[in-house]
Protein backbone atom coordinates (compact mmCIF):
# COMPACT_ATOMS: atom_id res chain seq x y z
CA UNK A 1 0.00 0.00 0.00
CA UNK A 2 0.93 3.66 0.25
CA UNK A 3 2.61 5.44 3.14
CA UNK A 4 0.99 8.85 3.66
CA UNK A 5 2.42 11.19 6.27
CA UNK A 6 -0.02 12.80 8.66
CA UNK A 7 1.26 15.86 10.48
CA UNK A 8 -0.74 16.90 13.51
CA UNK A 9 0.04 20.13 15.35
CA UNK A 10 -1.37 20.35 18.85
CA UNK A 11 -1.18 23.18 21.35
CA UNK A 12 -0.74 22.22 24.99
CA UNK A 13 -3.21 23.94 27.29
CA UNK A 14 -0.87 23.60 30.24
CA UNK A 15 1.93 25.34 28.40
CA UNK A 16 0.62 28.26 26.34
CA UNK A 17 2.71 29.02 23.28
CA UNK A 18 4.12 25.52 23.15
CA UNK A 19 3.19 23.50 20.10
CA UNK A 20 4.17 19.91 19.52
CA UNK A 21 4.29 18.43 16.05
CA UNK A 22 3.53 14.76 15.72
CA UNK A 23 4.30 13.01 12.45
CA UNK A 24 2.66 9.65 11.99
CA UNK A 25 3.41 7.31 9.10
CA UNK A 26 0.86 4.57 8.62
CA UNK A 27 0.21 2.00 5.91
CA UNK A 28 -2.94 2.15 3.87
CA UNK A 29 -4.22 -1.11 2.54
CA UNK A 30 -5.28 0.05 -0.89
CA UNK A 31 -3.82 -2.47 -3.28
Short mmCIF file of the C-alpha atoms (twelve columns), coordinates in Angstrom:
data_MODEL
# 
_entry.id   MODEL 
# 
loop_
_atom_site.group_PDB 
_atom_site.id 
_atom_site.type_symbol 
_atom_site.label_atom_id 
_atom_site.label_alt_id 
_atom_site.label_comp_id 
_atom_site.label_asym_id 
_atom_site.label_seq_id 
_atom_site.Cartn_x 
_atom_site.Cartn_y 
_atom_site.Cartn_z 
_atom_site.pdbx_PDB_model_num 
ATOM 1  C CA . UNK A 1  0.000  0.000  0.000  1 
ATOM 2  C CA . UNK A 2  0.931  3.659  0.248  1 
ATOM 3  C CA . UNK A 3  2.609  5.443  3.137  1 
ATOM 4  C CA . UNK A 4  0.987  8.853  3.662  1 
ATOM 5  C CA . UNK A 5  2.423  11.188 6.270  1 
ATOM 6  C CA . UNK A 6  -0.018 12.802 8.661  1 
ATOM 7  C CA . UNK A 7  1.265  15.859 10.483 1 
ATOM 8  C CA . UNK A 8  -0.741 16.905 13.511 1 
ATOM 9  C CA . UNK A 9  0.035  20.129 15.349 1 
ATOM 10 C CA . UNK A 10 -1.374 20.354 18.852 1 
ATOM 11 C CA . UNK A 11 -1.182 23.179 21.354 1 
ATOM 12 C CA . UNK A 12 -0.736 22.221 24.992 1 
ATOM 13 C CA . UNK A 13 -3.208 23.937 27.294 1 
ATOM 14 C CA . UNK A 14 -0.869 23.602 30.243 1 
ATOM 15 C CA . UNK A 15 1.931  25.338 28.404 1 
ATOM 16 C CA . UNK A 16 0.621  28.261 26.339 1 
ATOM 17 C CA . UNK A 17 2.706  29.015 23.278 1 
ATOM 18 C CA . UNK A 18 4.116  25.515 23.150 1 
ATOM 19 C CA . UNK A 19 3.189  23.499 20.103 1 
ATOM 20 C CA . UNK A 20 4.170  19.908 19.516 1 
ATOM 21 C CA . UNK A 21 4.294  18.430 16.050 1 
ATOM 22 C CA . UNK A 22 3.526  14.764 15.718 1 
ATOM 23 C CA . UNK A 23 4.302  13.012 12.445 1 
ATOM 24 C CA . UNK A 24 2.661  9.648  11.986 1 
ATOM 25 C CA . UNK A 25 3.410  7.309  9.098  1 
ATOM 26 C CA . UNK A 26 0.860  4.570  8.621  1 
ATOM 27 C CA . UNK A 27 0.213  1.999  5.913  1 
ATOM 28 C CA . UNK A 28 -2.944 2.154  3.867  1 
ATOM 29 C CA . UNK A 29 -4.218 -1.114 2.543  1 
ATOM 30 C CA . UNK A 30 -5.278 0.049  -0.891 1 
ATOM 31 C CA . UNK A 31 -3.825 -2.466 -3.278 1 
# 
